[in-house]
Amino acid sequence: MASVKLDASQPIGLFDSGIGGLTVARAIRERLPKEKLIYFGDTAHLPYGDKSPDSIKYYSIRIAQFLLDSNCKMIVIACNTASALAYETVRDFVGKRALVVNVIDPVVTKIMAKPKLKRIGVIGTKGTIKSGIHAKKLVEANKNLEVHGLATPLLVPMIEEGFFNNKISYAVIDSYLSRPKLKKIDALILGCTHYPLIKKEIEAIYKGKVPLIDSGDEVAEYVYHLLKKDKLLNTSTKKPIHRFYISDYTEAFEKNTNFFFNEKIKLEEARIWK
């Protein structure tokens, strides 16, 4: 595939199945305030966690093409399930037309910088946990690590419907975290970009004794260094205008998006499946 000359003024594209990737988008906005963001939430196929690997790859390729057509210089797969199952597929499809980043490798790098951690817990969707991607990458980097993954499939739909920071969500989260797999862990990886939205509840259950590792800040830092290395940091003095697309409009998504991103957001519907 022919190489394309990228320009610093081009936007950064991100995608997820729903609002979870906004945790990554928000972190990138805070770390790189001059960058324009184009976000795609694939609400038509939410949640990704219970879809087949082939379906995830298909969705990811179609969305990647949409972001390429939107002139993005970088595509951030802001979803752990898609990062686990479709990163290589998207990277090969995109080729040199844009940079491609996943949300798992920066977390692995973070863990490797903390040599005292020995027993790591991971919570995520069925797809992410079944892939074993965190355990594989972490043990490849340090064979002495113990990695214990637990699928928590109720959390994404619960968060998408706005059920968090209440008694219902606390009971569901507590039920998951009480499982034997997550006993005596040194740190917990929030293996889904939705989960930072319930970070306070998880911290309360662990009483602050278990460090939580989420991908948002780590990915933002990685994106910064990658763009800096390739001389693609946007230096414009104009305030960037971000755009937010969804594949199927839902009132809950709009409400949660505005609440979480802390500003009024206009959602645009992009029917790329039609």
N, C-alpha and C positions, 0 to 999 in steps of 0.2 A: 504494500500500500504506500502510495506516494506521501512523502513528508509534507506537512503543512506548517508554514511559519506562523507561530503563535504570537499574539500581541498582548501586552500588559493590560490594555483597556478592555479586553474581552471579559465576560462574566465568569463566575464559578457556578457550575451546575451541581445540584444535589438531588438525590431521590431516595424515597422510602415508601413503605406501603401506606403510611398515614402521617400522623403528627410527630411520631418519635424522632424522625430525622431533624426536626426543628431544634432539638437539643444541640445537634451538631452545627446547624445553621446559625444558631444564636452565639455559640462559642466562636465560630469563624467571624461573625459580624463584630464581636467584641475585640477579637485579636487583630482583625484586618478591617478596620472601619471604612477603608477607601474602596474595598472590593464590592462590586455589584453581584448579587446572588440571584440565581434562578432556581426555584425549588419546585420539585414535582412530587406530589403525594398520590400514590396509586390507590386511591380509596375504592376503586371498582373491584380490586382484588384483595382488599384487606381481610384477614391478616395473611402475611406471607408465610408465617410459621408452620401452617398446616398444608401448604401447597407442595407439589412434587418438585424435585430439583429441575426437571425439564421445564416446568411452568415458570419457575423463578428465573431461569435463564432466558426464556422467551420474553417475559415481561421486562427484564433488565435490558435486553438488547433493544427492544422497541423504545424504551424510555431514553436509553443512551443516544439513539438516533435523534430523538426529539431534542435532546440537549445539544447535540452536535449541530442540528439545524438552527438552534438558538444561538449559535456562535460561541459556545462555551470553550474556554481554554483548559478547563479542568472539570472532571466529573468525579464527584465524591459519592461513593455508594454508602449513603448514610443509614444503612440498615445492616444489622449483623447477619440476618438470614441470607440476604442477597450477597453480602461480602463473603460469607462462608461457601455459598453454593455457586455463585456466578461471577466472582471477581476475575478469574482467569479468562472466562468467556467474554466478558465486557472489555477487558484489557486487550485481548487479541482482536476483537471486533473494531475497537476504536483505533488501534494501531498508534500512529504518530499524529493523529488528528487532534488529540487532546491528551492531557495528563489524566491518569486514573488512580484514585486513592480509595482504599477500603478502610473500615473502622476497626479492624482487628489487629493489624500489624503495629499501629502506634501503642495499643494497650499492651501487647507483648513486650515491646521496648520498655514501657513503663515498669512492668514487673521485673524485667531483667536488671533494672537500675536499683532494685530493692533486694539485695542478696539475702536478707534475713527472712524473707518470706519463703516458707517451705510447703505449706498446705493451702492450696488455692481453691476457692469455690467459684462456680460459674452458674448464673441463672440466665435463661434465655428461652426462646421459642423452641418448639419441638424440632424444627428444621435445623436450627443452630446447634442445639445440644446433640442431636443425632449425628451431625456431621463430624463432631469431635474436633473441630478446627482449633479451638483454643488449647485443648490438651495437646494436640499434635504439635502446634507451633511452640508452646511453652516447654514441652519435654524435649523437643529438638534443640532448644536453646539451653536448657538445663535439665539433664536427665535425673537429677535428684528431686525435682519438684513432684508433688502429688497434686493432681488436678481432679476435682470432683464436680461434674456437671449435673444440673437438675433442670428439667424442662418445667416451665411455669406458664402453661398455655392460657390460663385465665386472665393474665395480667394485661396483655395488649388490648383485647376487646373491652376490658374494664376501664382502662385508661382512655381509650378512644371515645367511650360513652360518657366520660367525665366523672367516673366513679373513683376518685382518689382523694386522699386527705379526709376520709370519713371512717365511721365505724365498720362499714362493709369492707372497704378496701383493706383496712388494718387487719381484720380477721382473716381475709384471704391471704394476704402477704405473710402474716404470722404462721398460718398453716403450712405454707411452703417452706419458710425459713426454719421451721422446727423439725424438718425431715433429718434423719440420721446422716445423710450425705453431707450436710452442711454443718455438722458439729465440729468444733475445735479447729475451724479454719483460721488462717492468718490474715486473709483478705478475701473480699468478694468482688468478682468482676460482674458488673451490670451488663450482661451480654445481649442487650437489646437497647436501642437508642430511645425507646419509650421509657425505660426504667428510671432515668434521672428525675422524671416527673413524680416518682414516689420515693425519692431518695430520703426525704426527711422521715418518712414512715419506717423505712428500713433501718435508718440510723437509730430511731427510737426503739425498735425491737431489739437491736444489738446493743443498745445503751451506749453507743459510740465506741465500743470496744473492738469492733471489726472494721478496718479501713475499707472503704468502698471505692472501686475504680471504675469510672465511666469513661466513655471514649471521647466525649465532646471536647474537653480541653486538650487532650492528647492529639486528637486529629487536627484541631485548629493550629497547634504548634507545629505539627508535621507539615501541614499545608503552607504555613508561613515559610518554613525553611526550604521547602521544595520550590516554591515560587521565587524565593530570593536567590536560590542557587541557579535557577534558569532565567534570572533577570526578568521575571514576569509579574513582579509586584506592581500594583496600580498606584501611581503617584498623583493621580488627578486631585484637584482641590474641590471639585464638584461633589455634592452629596450624592451618593449612589442611590438609584431607585431599584429596589428589589422587586422581583415578580414571583408570584406564587400560583402554581397550577395544580389542579386536581383532575383525576380521570372521571370522577363521579361526585357531584355536589352532595354534601350532607350538612345539615344545620349544625350538628354536633361538632363537625370538623372546623367549621368557620368560627364557632364560639370558642373552642379550645385553642385554635390558632391565634386568635386575637388576644386571649387571656395569656397564653404562654409566651408569645413573642413580644408582648407588652407594647403593642402599637396596633392601630387600626390597619388591617390587611385586607386588600381586595383580592378575592380568589377568582381565578380565571379557570374555566373548564376547558380542558384539552382532550377531546375525544379521539385519542390516538388508536383506540381499538375498533373504531367504526370502519 
